[in-house]
Amino acid sequence: MKLRENCANALVVPTSIGVRITPQNGQPVQSSDTFTMQVTSAETNVASISSYLGLPVKVLTNFVEGSPISALIKSNLASRHMSFEGKNVLQGGPWGYRHQFNIADSGFGPRGPRVHNDRAGEVGRILNVKDFDLDRIFGEEGVQILHMSGLIAALSPETGVFCLELARAAKKYGTRISFDMNHRATFWKDRETELRTIFSEIAGIADILEGNEEDFQLCLGIEGPKAGGKDIVSKVDSFKEMITRIKKAYPNASVYANTLRQVVDSNNHLWGAVMLEGENLHVVEPRSIGVLDRIGGGDGFVGGLLYGILRDWEPEKWLQFAWASGALAATFLTDYAQPADEDQVWSIWHGNARVQR
């Protein structure tokens, strides 16, 4: 994949960022009185693979003026080696704007994790391209890859337009576009026609398309196998067929990637992936991985895929590094992986969990 050269930004991610509150010691929310609070968003989860491994990343978002949560977020992004731009929005009183809260436990063994989203008044729902100098970001500074998520595209009618206009600006300046479907049923309720149109337009100009088992089916109407169940290995060929249908429907892209997951229990998953690059099909057959916290595993996969592309590796390594980055993310209590170096990720791919001294 040919990327722009001499760019100040390897990766730019638009996002609505907030905090996750998690009970300690794997306990469920309703039984807990001690919680950990962390900064999180799907898009910065993706970008963390590149930022921790030394590539320049920029975050585009909104902040609430004077909010201690906003200050926490800015400090966290800086600690993750990410630059950021965003409008400071006045809160407007106690019932005005805020950063969303994601209340989620990690599950344990046979008890699956549960996630409760509290997004009323979310400041990211009013993201607008007028608040960003796109000619400077994409034209003067330069961006190799713009990564967008369906979570942002579906957050509100305003953010759908925001993502479309970002994609058009990126296309104008020769920036590659990555689009992760990230379907959420609660976001899509009663908005299927509107969001299908937006997602189809973005997918039509994207260079890299990603999703999990059902994302392409639910977001773009691509026929595919039913997700879930206990037989993901037997469905791999069906997912290979699905990815060729995606390419036929959306031929502009040059990379199509789909993760595969079977949940044995909360702490043991079968994890695999399929990727079509040009005419070349690459597969990682589902393998068992240990899971400390599953949230962010798919984002880690996408982050590893984009990192491999940005490093101009051979395509086979893109998928291997993506699979291992997703597996790495599942070993962290933060929603994002924090790789020490590339070798740590490759050790996971090779199944080497021996102590390194």
C-alpha atoms as a printed R data frame, in Angstrom:
    type eleno elety resid chain resno       x       y      z
1   ATOM     1    CA   MET     A     1   0.000   0.000  0.000
2   ATOM     2    CA   LYS     A     2   1.460   3.333 -1.093
3   ATOM     3    CA   LEU     A     3   1.398   5.902  1.729
4   ATOM     4    CA   ARG     A     4   2.161   9.623  1.619
5   ATOM     5    CA   GLU     A     5   5.734  10.484  2.476
6   ATOM     6    CA   ASN     A     6   7.173  13.240  4.689
7   ATOM     7    CA   CYS     A     7   4.075  13.520  6.871
8   ATOM     8    CA   ALA     A     8   4.112  14.983 10.368
9   ATOM     9    CA   ASN     A     9   1.344  12.575 11.403
10  ATOM    10    CA   ALA     A    10   1.509   8.845 10.816
11  ATOM    11    CA   LEU     A    11  -2.002   8.376 12.175
12  ATOM    12    CA   VAL     A    12  -4.889  10.744 12.918
13  ATOM    13    CA   VAL     A    13  -7.959   9.550 14.830
14  ATOM    14    CA   PRO     A    14 -11.178  11.500 15.428
15  ATOM    15    CA   THR     A    15 -12.817  10.405 18.669
16  ATOM    16    CA   SER     A    16 -15.207  11.146 21.482
17  ATOM    17    CA   ILE     A    17 -13.215  10.279 24.573
18  ATOM    18    CA   GLY     A    18 -14.389   9.638 28.113
19  ATOM    19    CA   VAL     A    19 -13.737   7.390 31.084
20  ATOM    20    CA   ARG     A    20 -14.403   3.788 32.024
21  ATOM    21    CA   ILE     A    21 -15.199   2.805 35.615
22  ATOM    22    CA   THR     A    22 -14.300  -0.796 36.438
23  ATOM    23    CA   PRO     A    23 -14.798  -2.819 39.652
24  ATOM    24    CA   GLN     A    24 -11.596  -4.255 41.061
25  ATOM    25    CA   ASN     A    25 -10.660  -7.944 41.163
26  ATOM    26    CA   GLY     A    26 -12.992  -8.998 38.376
27  ATOM    27    CA   GLN     A    27 -16.137  -8.340 40.402
28  ATOM    28    CA   PRO     A    28 -19.514  -7.296 38.915
29  ATOM    29    CA   VAL     A    29 -20.632  -3.681 39.256
30  ATOM    30    CA   GLN     A    30 -23.619  -4.286 41.523
31  ATOM    31    CA   SER     A    31 -21.459  -6.121 44.091
32  ATOM    32    CA   SER     A    32 -18.605  -3.613 44.280
33  ATOM    33    CA   ASP     A    33 -17.695  -0.532 46.255
34  ATOM    34    CA   THR     A    34 -14.168   0.026 44.907
35  ATOM    35    CA   PHE     A    35 -13.601   1.028 41.302
36  ATOM    36    CA   THR     A    36 -10.761   2.017 38.976
37  ATOM    37    CA   MET     A    37 -11.316   4.902 36.546
38  ATOM    38    CA   GLN     A    38  -9.410   5.047 33.266
39  ATOM    39    CA   VAL     A    39  -9.483   7.142 30.105
40  ATOM    40    CA   THR     A    40 -10.834   5.292 27.093
41  ATOM    41    CA   SER     A    41 -12.144   5.488 23.533
42  ATOM    42    CA   ALA     A    42 -12.104   2.890 20.781
43  ATOM    43    CA   GLU     A    43 -10.163   5.115 18.412
44  ATOM    44    CA   THR     A    44  -7.376   6.020 20.852
45  ATOM    45    CA   ASN     A    45  -7.234   2.319 21.781
46  ATOM    46    CA   VAL     A    46  -6.342   1.692 18.132
47  ATOM    47    CA   ALA     A    47  -3.817   4.524 17.999
48  ATOM    48    CA   SER     A    48  -1.986   3.358 21.136
49  ATOM    49    CA   ILE     A    49  -0.160   0.592 19.275
50  ATOM    50    CA   SER     A    50   1.491   3.157 17.001
51  ATOM    51    CA   SER     A    51   2.020   5.823 19.660
52  ATOM    52    CA   TYR     A    52   3.709   3.469 22.150
53  ATOM    53    CA   LEU     A    53   5.916   2.120 19.368
54  ATOM    54    CA   GLY     A    54   7.169   5.546 18.381
55  ATOM    55    CA   LEU     A    55   4.996   6.808 15.535
56  ATOM    56    CA   PRO     A    56   3.431  10.303 15.647
57  ATOM    57    CA   VAL     A    57  -0.282  10.176 16.402
58  ATOM    58    CA   LYS     A    58  -2.801  13.025 16.563
59  ATOM    59    CA   VAL     A    59  -6.252  12.887 18.217
60  ATOM    60    CA   LEU     A    60  -9.137  15.114 17.084
61  ATOM    61    CA   THR     A    61 -11.860  15.508 19.705
62  ATOM    62    CA   ASN     A    62 -13.890  17.878 21.901
63  ATOM    63    CA   PHE     A    63 -13.217  18.782 25.531
64  ATOM    64    CA   VAL     A    64 -15.406  20.256 28.266
65  ATOM    65    CA   GLU     A    65 -13.936  23.557 29.419
66  ATOM    66    CA   GLY     A    66 -12.788  23.497 33.046
67  ATOM    67    CA   SER     A    67 -13.772  19.859 33.615
68  ATOM    68    CA   PRO     A    68 -11.444  17.767 35.795
69  ATOM    69    CA   ILE     A    69 -12.310  14.793 33.567
70  ATOM    70    CA   SER     A    70 -11.136  16.819 30.570
71  ATOM    71    CA   ALA     A    71  -7.861  17.564 32.380
72  ATOM    72    CA   LEU     A    72  -7.481  13.855 33.165
73  ATOM    73    CA   ILE     A    73  -8.024  12.982 29.494
74  ATOM    74    CA   LYS     A    74  -5.470  15.512 28.240
75  ATOM    75    CA   SER     A    75  -2.889  14.262 30.725
76  ATOM    76    CA   ASN     A    76  -3.568  10.659 29.732
77  ATOM    77    CA   LEU     A    77  -3.197  11.358 26.010
78  ATOM    78    CA   ALA     A    78   0.108  13.090 26.641
79  ATOM    79    CA   SER     A    79   1.317  10.098 28.673
80  ATOM    80    CA   ARG     A    80   0.463   7.879 25.701
81  ATOM    81    CA   HIS     A    81   2.657  10.053 23.425
82  ATOM    82    CA   MET     A    82  -0.331  11.442 21.507
83  ATOM    83    CA   SER     A    83  -0.791  15.030 20.425
84  ATOM    84    CA   PHE     A    84  -4.347  16.321 20.357
85  ATOM    85    CA   GLU     A    85  -6.529  19.107 19.031
86  ATOM    86    CA   GLY     A    86 -10.050  19.956 20.083
87  ATOM    87    CA   LYS     A    87 -12.526  22.645 20.879
88  ATOM    88    CA   ASN     A    88 -13.060  23.473 24.555
89  ATOM    89    CA   VAL     A    89 -16.847  23.502 24.940
90  ATOM    90    CA   LEU     A    90 -18.518  25.341 27.803
91  ATOM    91    CA   GLN     A    91 -20.297  22.901 30.095
92  ATOM    92    CA   GLY     A    92 -23.431  25.022 30.292
93  ATOM    93    CA   GLY     A    93 -24.323  24.188 33.874
94  ATOM    94    CA   PRO     A    94 -24.794  20.893 35.725
95  ATOM    95    CA   TRP     A    95 -27.099  19.509 33.008
96  ATOM    96    CA   GLY     A    96 -24.932  20.553 30.087
97  ATOM    97    CA   TYR     A    97 -22.089  18.837 28.250
98  ATOM    98    CA   ARG     A    98 -19.767  16.218 29.730
99  ATOM    99    CA   HIS     A    99 -17.445  13.360 28.817
100 ATOM   100    CA   GLN     A   100 -19.243  10.030 28.737
101 ATOM   101    CA   PHE     A   101 -18.971   7.333 31.381
102 ATOM   102    CA   ASN     A   102 -18.563   3.681 30.477
103 ATOM   103    CA   ILE     A   103 -19.297   1.405 33.443
104 ATOM   104    CA   ALA     A   104 -18.011  -2.104 32.771
105 ATOM   105    CA   ASP     A   105 -16.749  -5.133 34.624
106 ATOM   106    CA   SER     A   106 -14.262  -7.625 33.210
107 ATOM   107    CA   GLY     A   107 -16.256 -10.784 33.819
108 ATOM   108    CA   PHE     A   108 -14.680 -13.915 35.217
109 ATOM   109    CA   GLY     A   109 -14.810 -17.544 34.110
110 ATOM   110    CA   PRO     A   110 -18.394 -18.458 33.206
111 ATOM   111    CA   ARG     A   111 -19.695 -14.960 34.104
112 ATOM   112    CA   GLY     A   112 -19.498 -12.731 31.066
113 ATOM   113    CA   PRO     A   113 -18.597  -9.015 31.300
114 ATOM   114    CA   ARG     A   114 -21.380  -6.455 31.298
115 ATOM   115    CA   VAL     A   115 -21.110  -2.926 29.923
116 ATOM   116    CA   HIS     A   116 -23.358   0.015 30.779
117 ATOM   117    CA   ASN     A   117 -22.957   3.155 28.663
118 ATOM   118    CA   ASP     A   118 -23.942   6.487 30.187
119 ATOM   119    CA   ARG     A   119 -23.519   8.985 27.350
120 ATOM   120    CA   ALA     A   120 -26.152  11.669 28.041
121 ATOM   121    CA   GLY     A   121 -24.803  15.115 27.226
122 ATOM   122    CA   GLU     A   122 -21.687  13.681 25.587
123 ATOM   123    CA   VAL     A   123 -19.525  16.495 24.246
124 ATOM   124    CA   GLY     A   124 -18.284  14.371 21.351
125 ATOM   125    CA   ARG     A   125 -21.780  14.280 19.840
126 ATOM   126    CA   ILE     A   126 -21.257  17.830 18.516
127 ATOM   127    CA   LEU     A   127 -17.922  17.226 16.745
128 ATOM   128    CA   ASN     A   128 -17.744  19.492 13.697
129 ATOM   129    CA   VAL     A   129 -15.073  19.879 11.008
130 ATOM   130    CA   LYS     A   130 -15.431  23.670 11.272
131 ATOM   131    CA   ASP     A   131 -13.538  23.412 14.572
132 ATOM   132    CA   PHE     A   132 -10.464  21.919 12.865
133 ATOM   133    CA   ASP     A   133  -8.127  23.320 10.210
134 ATOM   134    CA   LEU     A   134  -8.278  20.398  7.789
135 ATOM   135    CA   ASP     A   135  -6.122  22.101  5.161
136 ATOM   136    CA   ARG     A   136  -3.343  22.468  7.735
137 ATOM   137    CA   ILE     A   137  -3.730  18.975  9.217
138 ATOM   138    CA   PHE     A   138  -4.021  17.055  5.941
139 ATOM   139    CA   GLY     A   139  -2.357  19.455  3.537
140 ATOM   140    CA   GLU     A   140   0.492  21.247  5.334
141 ATOM   141    CA   GLU     A   141   1.347  18.777  8.114
142 ATOM   142    CA   GLY     A   142   0.330  15.675  6.188
143 ATOM   143    CA   VAL     A   143  -1.285  12.458  7.411
144 ATOM   144    CA   GLN     A   144  -0.434   8.951  6.282
145 ATOM   145    CA   ILE     A   145  -3.582   7.246  7.589
146 ATOM   146    CA   LEU     A   146  -6.868   8.655  8.897
147 ATOM   147    CA   HIS     A   147  -8.529   6.031 11.074
148 ATOM   148    CA   MET     A   148 -12.242   6.322 11.785
149 ATOM   149    CA   SER     A   149 -14.644   4.151 13.727
150 ATOM   150    CA   GLY     A   150 -18.313   3.407 13.230
151 ATOM   151    CA   LEU     A   151 -18.805   4.369 16.868
152 ATOM   152    CA   ILE     A   152 -18.101   8.004 15.972
153 ATOM   153    CA   ALA     A   153 -19.947   7.886 12.650
154 ATOM   154    CA   ALA     A   154 -23.074   6.616 14.455
155 ATOM   155    CA   LEU     A   155 -22.831   8.746 17.600
156 ATOM   156    CA   SER     A   156 -25.153  11.477 16.302
157 ATOM   157    CA   PRO     A   157 -26.340  12.932 12.979
158 ATOM   158    CA   GLU     A   158 -23.656  15.619 13.452
159 ATOM   159    CA   THR     A   159 -20.823  13.117 13.870
160 ATOM   160    CA   GLY     A   160 -21.965  11.184 10.816
161 ATOM   161    CA   VAL     A   161 -21.477  14.337  8.745
162 ATOM   162    CA   PHE     A   162 -18.210  15.009 10.606
163 ATOM   163    CA   CYS     A   163 -16.783  11.622  9.578
164 ATOM   164    CA   LEU     A   164 -17.923  11.992  5.969
165 ATOM   165    CA   GLU     A   165 -16.269  15.399  5.650
166 ATOM   166    CA   LEU     A   166 -13.061  14.158  7.276
167 ATOM   167    CA   ALA     A   167 -12.961  11.262  4.818
168 ATOM   168    CA   ARG     A   168 -13.465  13.603  1.878
169 ATOM   169    CA   ALA     A   169 -10.684  15.909  3.096
170 ATOM   170    CA   ALA     A   170  -8.328  12.968  3.586
171 ATOM   171    CA   LYS     A   171  -9.104  11.728  0.081
172 ATOM   172    CA   LYS     A   172  -8.422  15.181 -1.358
173 ATOM   173    CA   TYR     A   173  -4.892  15.211  0.087
174 ATOM   174    CA   GLY     A   174  -3.969  11.608 -0.677
175 ATOM   175    CA   THR     A   175  -4.260  10.344  2.899
176 ATOM   176    CA   ARG     A   176  -5.227   6.680  3.225
177 ATOM   177    CA   ILE     A   177  -8.518   6.060  5.049
178 ATOM   178    CA   SER     A   178  -9.093   3.240  7.544
179 ATOM   179    CA   PHE     A   179 -12.674   2.508  8.621
180 ATOM   180    CA   ASP     A   180 -13.597   0.053 11.387
181 ATOM   181    CA   MET     A   181 -17.332  -0.728 11.265
182 ATOM   182    CA   ASN     A   182 -17.749  -1.082 15.078
183 ATOM   183    CA   HIS     A   183 -21.500  -1.715 14.968
184 ATOM   184    CA   ARG     A   184 -23.475  -0.960 18.141
185 ATOM   185    CA   ALA     A   185 -27.146  -1.940 18.057
186 ATOM   186    CA   THR     A   186 -28.160   0.772 20.541
187 ATOM   187    CA   PHE     A   187 -26.651   3.461 18.287
188 ATOM   188    CA   TRP     A   188 -28.403   2.110 15.201
189 ATOM   189    CA   LYS     A   189 -31.907   1.736 16.665
190 ATOM   190    CA   ASP     A   190 -34.438   3.557 14.424
191 ATOM   191    CA   ARG     A   191 -31.564   5.013 12.340
192 ATOM   192    CA   GLU     A   192 -30.777   2.093 10.012
193 ATOM   193    CA   THR     A   193 -31.465   3.872  6.715
194 ATOM   194    CA   GLU     A   194 -29.575   7.030  7.704
195 ATOM   195    CA   LEU     A   195 -26.528   5.171  9.015
196 ATOM   196    CA   ARG     A   196 -26.391   2.601  6.205
197 ATOM   197    CA   THR     A   197 -26.104   5.508  3.745
198 ATOM   198    CA   ILE     A   198 -23.293   7.178  5.722
199 ATOM   199    CA   PHE     A   199 -21.379   3.950  6.312
200 ATOM   200    CA   SER     A   200 -21.688   2.936  2.672
201 ATOM   201    CA   GLU     A   201 -20.261   6.252  1.461
202 ATOM   202    CA   ILE     A   202 -17.308   6.107  3.845
203 ATOM   203    CA   ALA     A   203 -16.665   2.443  3.003
204 ATOM   204    CA   GLY     A   204 -16.830   3.339 -0.681
205 ATOM   205    CA   ILE     A   205 -13.828   5.678 -0.447
206 ATOM   206    CA   ALA     A   206 -11.902   3.888  2.325
207 ATOM   207    CA   ASP     A   207  -8.603   2.120  1.626
208 ATOM   208    CA   ILE     A   208  -8.708  -0.225  4.635
209 ATOM   209    CA   LEU     A   209 -11.919  -1.792  5.965
210 ATOM   210    CA   GLU     A   210 -12.086  -3.656  9.278
211 ATOM   211    CA   GLY     A   211 -14.756  -5.395 11.306
212 ATOM   212    CA   ASN     A   212 -15.596  -8.350 13.479
213 ATOM   213    CA   GLU     A   213 -17.791 -11.319 12.595
214 ATOM   214    CA   GLU     A   214 -21.076  -9.430 12.104
215 ATOM   215    CA   ASP     A   215 -19.983  -5.814 11.580
216 ATOM   216    CA   PHE     A   216 -19.936  -5.945  7.784
217 ATOM   217    CA   GLN     A   217 -23.276  -7.732  7.741
218 ATOM   218    CA   LEU     A   218 -25.014  -5.295 10.082
219 ATOM   219    CA   CYS     A   219 -23.420  -2.071  8.818
220 ATOM   220    CA   LEU     A   220 -23.194  -2.724  5.080
221 ATOM   221    CA   GLY     A   221 -25.667  -5.552  4.474
222 ATOM   222    CA   ILE     A   222 -22.998  -8.007  3.303
223 ATOM   223    CA   GLU     A   223 -24.134 -11.620  3.553
224 ATOM   224    CA   GLY     A   224 -22.084 -13.739  5.963
225 ATOM   225    CA   PRO     A   225 -22.191 -16.466  8.600
226 ATOM   226    CA   LYS     A   226 -23.900 -16.005 11.940
227 ATOM   227    CA   ALA     A   227 -21.518 -14.882 14.683
228 ATOM   228    CA   GLY     A   228 -21.178 -16.489 18.098
229 ATOM   229    CA   GLY     A   229 -21.638 -20.121 18.989
230 ATOM   230    CA   LYS     A   230 -19.061 -22.785 19.682
231 ATOM   231    CA   ASP     A   231 -17.767 -23.582 16.200
232 ATOM   232    CA   ILE     A   232 -15.774 -20.591 14.935
233 ATOM   233    CA   VAL     A   233 -13.111 -22.863 13.404
234 ATOM   234    CA   SER     A   234 -15.685 -24.485 11.124
235 ATOM   235    CA   LYS     A   235 -16.833 -21.052  9.912
236 ATOM   236    CA   VAL     A   236 -13.454 -19.772  8.714
237 ATOM   237    CA   ASP     A   237 -14.158 -20.691  5.083
238 ATOM   238    CA   SER     A   238 -17.491 -18.845  5.258
239 ATOM   239    CA   PHE     A   239 -15.717 -15.718  6.480
240 ATOM   240    CA   LYS     A   240 -13.235 -16.041  3.603
241 ATOM   241    CA   GLU     A   241 -16.181 -16.028  1.213
242 ATOM   242    CA   MET     A   242 -17.746 -13.054  2.992
243 ATOM   243    CA   ILE     A   243 -14.608 -10.962  2.655
244 ATOM   244    CA   THR     A   244 -14.565 -11.524 -1.108
245 ATOM   245    CA   ARG     A   245 -18.173 -10.293 -1.225
246 ATOM   246    CA   ILE     A   246 -17.128  -7.179  0.676
247 ATOM   247    CA   LYS     A   247 -14.445  -6.499 -1.922
248 ATOM   248    CA   LYS     A   248 -16.933  -6.926 -4.756
249 ATOM   249    CA   ALA     A   249 -19.337  -4.457 -3.125
250 ATOM   250    CA   TYR     A   250 -16.629  -1.964 -2.074
251 ATOM   251    CA   PRO     A   251 -13.772  -2.338 -4.578
252 ATOM   252    CA   ASN     A   252 -11.954   0.908 -3.763
253 ATOM   253    CA   ALA     A   253 -10.257  -0.558 -0.697
254 ATOM   254    CA   SER     A   254  -7.062  -2.567 -0.971
255 ATOM   255    CA   VAL     A   255  -7.216  -4.190  2.495
256 ATOM   256    CA   TYR     A   256 -10.188  -5.933  4.143
257 ATOM   257    CA   ALA     A   257  -9.744  -7.460  7.593
258 ATOM   258    CA   ASN     A   258 -12.148  -9.398  9.790
259 ATOM   259    CA   THR     A   259 -11.504 -10.690 13.315
260 ATOM   260    CA   LEU     A   260 -12.856 -14.032 14.524
261 ATOM   261    CA   ARG     A   261 -13.647 -14.758 18.150
262 ATOM   262    CA   GLN     A   262 -15.167 -17.663 20.052
263 ATOM   263    CA   VAL     A   263 -15.723 -17.134 23.761
264 ATOM   264    CA   VAL     A   264 -14.942 -20.324 25.671
265 ATOM   265    CA   ASP     A   265 -15.323 -18.379 28.911
266 ATOM   266    CA   SER     A   266 -14.487 -14.855 30.042
267 ATOM   267    CA   ASN     A   267 -10.802 -15.682 30.423
268 ATOM   268    CA   ASN     A   268 -10.276 -18.026 27.483
269 ATOM   269    CA   HIS     A   269 -11.099 -17.135 23.878
270 ATOM   270    CA   LEU     A   270 -10.312 -18.583 20.475
271 ATOM   271    CA   TRP     A   271  -8.916 -15.652 18.468
272 ATOM   272    CA   GLY     A   272  -8.332 -15.564 14.727
273 ATOM   273    CA   ALA     A   273  -8.567 -13.312 11.679
274 ATOM   274    CA   VAL     A   274  -8.989 -13.161  7.913
275 ATOM   275    CA   MET     A   275  -7.474 -10.475  5.675
276 ATOM   276    CA   LEU     A   276  -7.749  -9.876  1.945
277 ATOM   277    CA   GLU     A   277  -4.919  -7.714  0.581
278 ATOM   278    CA   GLY     A   278  -5.186  -7.165 -3.153
279 ATOM   279    CA   GLU     A   279  -5.932 -10.653 -4.440
280 ATOM   280    CA   ASN     A   280  -4.070 -12.328 -1.581
281 ATOM   281    CA   LEU     A   281  -6.006 -13.977  1.225
282 ATOM   282    CA   HIS     A   282  -4.280 -14.284  4.604
283 ATOM   283    CA   VAL     A   283  -5.677 -16.285  7.501
284 ATOM   284    CA   VAL     A   284  -4.819 -16.761 11.156
285 ATOM   285    CA   GLU     A   285  -6.708 -19.838 12.266
286 ATOM   286    CA   PRO     A   286  -8.381 -19.294 15.665
287 ATOM   287    CA   ARG     A   287  -5.967 -19.982 18.532
288 ATOM   288    CA   SER     A   288  -6.559 -19.998 22.269
289 ATOM   289    CA   ILE     A   289  -5.587 -16.829 24.160
290 ATOM   290    CA   GLY     A   290  -5.814 -15.915 27.824
291 ATOM   291    CA   VAL     A   291  -8.030 -12.920 28.563
292 ATOM   292    CA   LEU     A   292  -7.684 -10.605 31.543
293 ATOM   293    CA   ASP     A   293 -10.152  -8.072 30.093
294 ATOM   294    CA   ARG     A   294 -11.578  -8.424 26.607
295 ATOM   295    CA   ILE     A   295 -12.574  -4.797 26.003
296 ATOM   296    CA   GLY     A   296 -10.224  -3.261 23.446
297 ATOM   297    CA   GLY     A   297  -9.022  -6.505 21.882
298 ATOM   298    CA   GLY     A   298 -10.549  -5.679 18.511
299 ATOM   299    CA   ASP     A   299  -9.115  -2.173 18.700
300 ATOM   300    CA   GLY     A   300  -5.689  -3.649 19.436
301 ATOM   301    CA   PHE     A   301  -6.049  -5.810 16.319
302 ATOM   302    CA   VAL     A   302  -6.791  -2.787 14.133
303 ATOM   303    CA   GLY     A   303  -3.960  -0.851 15.763
304 ATOM   304    CA   GLY     A   304  -1.490  -3.641 14.994
305 ATOM   305    CA   LEU     A   305  -2.721  -3.881 11.404
306 ATOM   306    CA   LEU     A   306  -2.266  -0.155 10.814
307 ATOM   307    CA   TYR     A   307   1.152  -0.207 12.470
308 ATOM   308    CA   GLY     A   308   2.331  -2.943 10.103
309 ATOM   309    CA   ILE     A   309   1.051  -0.966  7.120
310 ATOM   310    CA   LEU     A   310   2.716   2.223  8.360
311 ATOM   311    CA   ARG     A   311   5.994   0.344  8.801
312 ATOM   312    CA   ASP     A   312   5.731  -0.922  5.196
313 ATOM   313    CA   TRP     A   313   6.116  -4.578  6.175
314 ATOM   314    CA   GLU     A   314   5.162  -7.513  3.998
315 ATOM   315    CA   PRO     A   315   1.343  -7.934  4.123
316 ATOM   316    CA   GLU     A   316   1.549 -11.355  5.790
317 ATOM   317    CA   LYS     A   317   3.173  -9.649  8.781
318 ATOM   318    CA   TRP     A   318   0.381  -7.059  8.989
319 ATOM   319    CA   LEU     A   319  -2.108  -9.750  9.972
320 ATOM   320    CA   GLN     A   320   0.263 -11.560 12.294
321 ATOM   321    CA   PHE     A   321   1.129  -8.374 14.174
322 ATOM   322    CA   ALA     A   322  -2.551  -7.374 14.260
323 ATOM   323    CA   TRP     A   323  -3.577 -10.720 15.764
324 ATOM   324    CA   ALA     A   324  -0.815 -10.502 18.383
325 ATOM   325    CA   SER     A   325  -1.634  -6.855 19.222
326 ATOM   326    CA   GLY     A   326  -5.240  -7.827 19.867
327 ATOM   327    CA   ALA     A   327  -4.112 -10.700 22.063
328 ATOM   328    CA   LEU     A   328  -1.776  -8.309 23.894
329 ATOM   329    CA   ALA     A   329  -4.615  -5.850 24.572
330 ATOM   330    CA   ALA     A   330  -6.591  -8.649 26.230
331 ATOM   331    CA   THR     A   331  -3.835  -8.952 28.859
332 ATOM   332    CA   PHE     A   332  -4.237  -5.323 30.012
333 ATOM   333    CA   LEU     A   333  -6.781  -3.843 32.410
334 ATOM   334    CA   THR     A   334  -6.638  -0.642 30.381
335 ATOM   335    CA   ASP     A   335  -8.749  -0.845 27.235
336 ATOM   336    CA   TYR     A   336  -5.622  -0.194 25.186
337 ATOM   337    CA   ALA     A   337  -2.439  -2.197 24.843
338 ATOM   338    CA   GLN     A   338   0.810  -0.563 25.931
339 ATOM   339    CA   PRO     A   339   3.476  -2.528 24.055
340 ATOM   340    CA   ALA     A   340   6.997  -2.191 25.447
341 ATOM   341    CA   ASP     A   341   8.459  -2.805 21.995
342 ATOM   342    CA   GLU     A   342   7.803  -4.756 18.804
343 ATOM   343    CA   ASP     A   343   9.535  -7.841 20.211
344 ATOM   344    CA   GLN     A   344   6.929  -8.126 22.962
345 ATOM   345    CA   VAL     A   345   4.178  -8.317 20.344
346 ATOM   346    CA   TRP     A   346   6.082 -10.776 18.149
347 ATOM   347    CA   SER     A   347   6.687 -13.016 21.174
348 ATOM   348    CA   ILE     A   348   2.931 -13.347 21.528
349 ATOM   349    CA   TRP     A   349   2.609 -14.283 17.858
350 ATOM   350    CA   HIS     A   350   5.283 -16.966 18.276
351 ATOM   351    CA   GLY     A   351   3.701 -18.288 21.474
352 ATOM   352    CA   ASN     A   352   6.731 -17.389 23.564
353 ATOM   353    CA   ALA     A   353   5.608 -16.404 27.064
354 ATOM   354    CA   ARG     A   354   8.885 -17.242 28.735
355 ATOM   355    CA   VAL     A   355  10.370 -14.733 31.131
356 ATOM   356    CA   GLN     A   356  12.768 -12.247 29.520
357 ATOM   357    CA   ARG     A   357  15.679 -11.200 31.737
